[in-house]
Amino acid sequence: MFIQTEPTPNPNVLKFLPGRDVAPEGVLEYRTIDEAAASPLAEALFELEGVEGVFFGADYVSVTRAAQGLEWSQMKAPILAVIMDHFVSGAPLTRGVEAAAEDVGEDSEIVAEIKGLLDSRIRPAVAQDGGDILFDHFDLETGVLRLRMRGACSGCPSSSATLKSGVEQMMRHYIPEVTSVEQVI
């Protein structure tokens, strides 16, 4: 098994591409060792020194390192070994059913348009950088759209610029009810 790596715009996140499906049913993010207990792979990665976050995309794993910790040159080999061991073993990605309560209730027509634009144009571009962007809330009165950045995009120095110059402009162009976009932390 050959695993490629790619840098992301966030210097503290590295993207690992194992050449196979990782989380085809939907992205998963683990920010703590306690959360990682739901996934054998995430748990094994958190046991490595310097790992602060794990994100599973459709065909990649993004690992976040501590800002004031080891260099990637010191961390890459152990991470590659953990990922390879996991996929060679055939173990499942998660230990149980992930709660997917993201879409509860009926969406208004505007929210449905926002989610459609996110899914078709924005999320695929963000996934190229090892992250994800999710709908959080839209306030129809103020026109403020709140989005949640995950994976490499969470805490990335360029995420603010991406939101304002990219996502906000596209949303305002296609959905005039959106007046601004804000990141939820």
C-alpha positions in Angstrom: 0.0 0.0 0.0 1.3 3.4 -1.0 0.1 6.5 0.9 0.7 9.9 -0.6 0.8 13.1 1.4 -0.2 16.6 0.4 0.4 19.9 2.2 -2.7 22.0 3.0 -3.0 25.8 3.3 -2.9 25.2 7.1 0.8 24.5 8.0 -0.3 22.5 11.0 -2.4 20.0 8.9 -1.1 17.4 6.5 -3.3 15.4 4.2 -2.7 11.6 3.8 -4.2 9.9 0.7 -4.2 6.1 1.1 -5.6 5.5 -2.4 -8.9 4.0 -1.2 -12.2 5.1 0.3 -11.8 6.4 3.9 -15.2 7.9 4.8 -17.4 7.6 1.8 -20.6 7.9 3.9 -19.6 11.4 5.1 -16.8 13.2 6.8 -15.9 12.6 10.4 -13.8 14.9 12.7 -12.2 14.1 16.0 -10.7 16.9 18.1 -9.9 15.0 21.3 -8.7 11.6 22.3 -12.1 11.1 24.0 -14.0 11.7 20.8 -11.5 9.5 18.9 -12.7 6.5 21.0 -15.4 6.1 18.3 -12.8 5.2 15.7 -9.9 2.7 16.0 -7.9 4.7 13.4 -8.5 8.1 15.0 -7.7 6.7 18.4 -4.4 5.2 17.2 -3.4 8.5 15.6 -4.2 10.4 18.8 -1.8 8.1 20.7 1.1 9.5 18.6 3.0 12.4 20.1 1.9 15.8 18.7 -1.5 14.8 17.1 -4.2 17.3 18.0 -6.9 16.5 15.5 -8.0 13.9 13.0 -10.4 14.4 10.0 -11.6 11.8 7.7 -12.7 12.8 4.2 -14.1 10.6 1.5 -10.7 9.5 0.3 -8.2 11.1 2.7 -7.1 11.5 6.3 -6.1 15.0 7.6 -4.0 15.1 10.7 -3.6 18.3 12.8 -0.4 18.7 14.8 0.2 20.8 17.8 1.3 24.3 16.8 4.3 24.2 19.2 5.4 20.6 18.8 7.1 18.2 16.6 7.9 19.0 12.9 6.2 17.0 10.2 9.5 15.4 9.3 9.4 13.7 12.8 5.6 12.9 12.7 5.1 11.7 9.1 6.5 8.2 9.4 4.6 7.1 12.5 1.4 8.5 11.1 1.9 6.7 7.8 2.6 3.5 9.7 -0.7 3.8 11.8 -2.8 4.5 8.7 -1.2 1.6 6.7 -1.7 -0.8 9.6 -5.3 0.2 9.9 -6.2 -0.3 6.3 -4.2 -3.5 5.9 -5.9 -5.0 9.0 -9.4 -4.4 7.5 -10.7 -2.9 10.7 -13.7 -0.7 10.4 -13.3 3.1 10.5 -15.7 3.5 13.3 -16.8 1.3 16.2 -20.5 2.2 16.0 -23.0 4.3 14.2 -22.1 7.9 13.9 -24.9 10.2 14.9 -25.8 12.2 11.8 -28.2 14.7 13.2 -27.0 17.4 10.9 -30.3 17.7 8.9 -33.1 17.7 11.5 -36.4 19.3 10.5 -37.5 20.9 7.3 -35.3 23.5 5.7 -36.7 26.7 4.2 -36.2 27.2 0.5 -33.4 29.6 1.1 -31.6 27.2 3.5 -32.0 24.4 0.9 -30.4 26.6 -1.8 -27.6 27.5 0.6 -26.9 23.8 1.4 -27.2 22.9 -2.3 -24.6 25.5 -3.2 -22.3 24.4 -0.4 -22.5 20.8 -1.5 -22.1 21.3 -5.2 -19.6 24.1 -5.5 -17.9 25.0 -2.2 -17.4 21.7 -0.2 -15.6 19.9 -3.1 -13.1 22.9 -3.4 -12.5 22.9 0.4 -12.0 19.2 0.4 -9.1 19.6 -2.0 -7.3 21.4 0.9 -8.1 18.6 3.4 -11.1 20.2 5.1 -14.8 20.7 5.1 -17.3 23.5 5.5 -20.8 22.9 7.0 -24.0 24.9 7.3 -24.6 26.0 10.8 -27.4 28.7 10.7 -28.9 31.3 8.5 -30.7 34.3 10.0 -33.3 35.5 7.4 -33.8 38.8 9.2 -30.1 39.9 9.1 -29.0 37.8 6.1 -26.0 36.4 8.1 -25.0 32.9 7.2 -22.9 31.0 9.8 -20.7 28.2 8.6 -18.5 25.7 10.5 -15.0 25.0 9.2 -13.6 21.5 9.9 -10.4 19.5 9.2 -7.5 21.5 7.7 -9.8 24.6 7.4 -10.4 24.8 11.1 -7.8 27.2 12.5 -6.2 27.8 9.1 -4.7 31.2 8.7 -6.3 31.6 5.3 -9.8 30.4 6.3 -11.0 34.0 7.0 -10.0 35.1 3.5 -11.6 32.0 2.0 -14.9 32.8 3.8 -14.9 36.5 2.8 -13.5 36.5 -0.6 -14.6 33.2 -1.9 -17.6 31.8 -0.1 -19.3 35.0 0.8 -19.0 36.4 -2.7 -20.4 33.2 -4.2 -23.3 33.0 -1.7 -24.2 36.7 -2.2 -24.1 36.2 -6.0 -26.4 33.2 -6.2 -28.5 33.8 -3.1 -29.2 37.5 -2.6 -30.8 37.0 0.8 -27.3 36.3 2.1 -25.6 39.5 3.2 -22.6 38.2 5.0 -20.9 34.9 6.0 -19.4 34.3 9.4 -17.4 31.4 10.8 -18.7 29.5 13.9 -15.9 28.3 16.2 
